[in-house]
């Protein structure tokens, strides 16, 4: 099966046809909107501060207290950590030929057998927070760092100052990596059959696949 990530399986779950055009045929590109561009800038500001000590720009001053607090935690810090895992849940390179799942963790702090794992979010609130993303990243982190036994992970909503946390333990690694098992079964079936049925939803107005029966002009 094609290597997958949290974002790609969410795209497939949203609409198999959209997934096909973006990830399989690759005949359509999803151009980042203002929200995506803003999110990239926030991630870069946090990374540059923690990794290189570069001051956080004034326009992102609201996130200084929480990022400074994260930076004060003792341990080895890794920014934008790229992880790959095989189908046997073994560690591998992000772009390895046998990679099954891949993902990028915004911030990891390792202190002995304990680790902290943060994913920055720039949404207006944590209403639709999905901790399954944390499960996947924790499972991959356990695979790559055998010394880690426990992980305190969190989705950090820097704009609304909300922090959704979850604790992970090593002996549940396989469970963490199977949280999208049903979706992966459907994805494999679609790959084998070549059938990618479109699915109507509230985001159809923002979909770049215009040659679709459910497409409609973007609402202003």
Secondary structure, DSSP 8 states (H G I E B T S, - for coil): ---B-HHHHHHHHH-HHHHIIIIIS--------HHHHHHHHHHHHHHHHHHH-----GGGGGGHHHHHHHHTS-SEEEEEEEEEE-TTS-EE-TT-TT--EEEEEEEEEEETTEEEEEEEE-SS-STT--THHHHHHHHHHHHH-TT--EEEEEEEETTTTEEEEEEEEGGGHHHHTTTTHHHHHHHHHHHHHT-------TTGGG-S--SSTT------
